[in-house]
Amino acid sequence: MKSVDLSAARVEINSSLERFVTKESQLLNGIGTELEIAASAMSRYILGSGKRLRPLFAYIGFLGTGKQINQNIVSAVSSLELIHVCALMHDDLMDSSDTRRGVPSLHREFENYNRSNN
């Protein structure tokens, strides 16, 4: 089996996530300007950091089948990161965590926003 360039795979995964977030942010912003804060926060939270381990493991596993990676596969493995991030958001809320990845957790960010804007 030939070696896998994990840096290049991570770039592909990040690009896929950026395309998804851009598309969904445009959709939310098209509904109403009051959703801009949610779209912006979600974008920062999804794209801000993370090692992308779950998508990378799936990417490597797919390569183990002997088939070629294509954009559909990159999108599929990238969706694992979205599931993971959503689970982290839920976990932070349930545990009343103040931070995640060195920044305020998403529910705390909205809490702070609402306090300063009401």
C-alpha positions in Angstrom: 0.0 0.0 0.0 1.4 3.4 -0.9 1.8 6.0 1.8 -0.9 8.5 2.6 -0.2 12.2 2.8 -2.3 13.0 5.9 -1.6 16.8 5.5 -3.2 16.7 2.0 -6.1 14.6 3.3 -6.7 17.1 6.1 -6.7 20.0 3.6 -9.3 18.1 1.5 -11.4 17.5 4.6 -11.1 21.1 5.7 -12.0 22.3 2.2 -15.1 20.1 2.2 -16.2 21.4 5.6 -15.6 25.0 4.4 -17.8 24.4 1.4 -20.5 22.9 3.6 -20.4 25.7 6.1 -20.4 28.4 3.4 -23.5 26.8 1.8 -25.4 26.4 5.0 -24.5 29.9 6.2 -25.8 31.4 3.0 -29.0 29.4 3.5 -29.4 30.7 7.1 -28.6 34.2 6.2 -31.1 34.1 3.4 -33.8 33.2 5.9 -33.2 36.3 8.0 -30.5 38.6 9.3 -31.2 37.4 12.9 -29.7 34.1 12.0 -26.3 35.6 11.0 -25.0 35.2 14.5 -25.9 31.5 14.5 -24.3 31.0 11.1 -21.2 32.8 12.1 -20.9 31.0 15.5 -21.4 27.6 13.8 -18.8 28.4 11.2 -16.2 29.4 13.8 -17.0 26.3 15.9 -16.8 23.8 13.0 -13.8 25.3 11.2 -11.9 26.8 14.2 -9.9 23.8 15.3 -9.9 20.1 15.6 -7.5 17.4 14.5 -10.0 15.8 12.1 -9.1 12.3 13.4 -12.5 10.7 12.7 -12.6 11.8 9.0 -8.9 10.9 8.6 -9.4 7.4 10.0 -12.4 6.9 7.6 -10.3 8.3 4.7 -7.5 5.9 5.4 -9.9 3.0 5.8 -11.5 3.8 2.5 -8.0 3.8 0.9 -7.6 0.3 2.3 -10.3 -0.9 0.0 -8.0 -0.2 -3.0 -10.4 2.4 -4.5 -9.7 6.0 -5.3 -10.7 8.9 -3.2 -13.2 11.2 -4.9 -15.1 14.3 -3.8 -18.1 12.2 -2.7 -15.9 10.2 -0.4 -14.3 13.3 1.0 -17.7 14.7 1.7 -18.8 11.5 3.4 -15.8 11.3 5.7 -16.0 15.0 6.5 -19.6 14.5 7.7 -18.0 12.5 10.6 -16.5 15.7 11.8 -19.9 17.4 11.8 -21.4 14.6 13.9 -18.5 14.9 16.3 -18.7 18.7 16.6 -22.5 18.5 17.2 -21.9 15.9 19.9 -19.4 18.2 21.5 -21.9 21.1 21.5 -24.5 18.9 23.1 -22.0 17.6 25.7 -20.9 21.1 26.6 -24.5 22.1 27.1 -25.3 19.0 29.2 -22.2 19.4 31.3 -22.5 23.2 31.6 -18.9 23.5 30.3 -17.6 27.0 30.0 -15.0 26.4 27.3 -14.2 24.1 24.4 -10.9 24.1 22.5 -9.7 27.1 24.4 -12.7 29.4 23.6 -16.1 29.8 25.2 -18.4 26.8 24.5 -21.1 27.6 22.0 -23.9 27.9 24.6 -21.7 30.3 26.6 -21.0 32.3 23.5 -24.8 32.7 23.0 -25.4 33.4 26.6 -22.8 36.2 26.6 -24.2 37.6 23.3 -27.7 37.7 24.8 -26.6 39.3 28.0 -24.8 42.1 26.1 -27.6 42.7 23.6 -30.6 42.8 26.0 
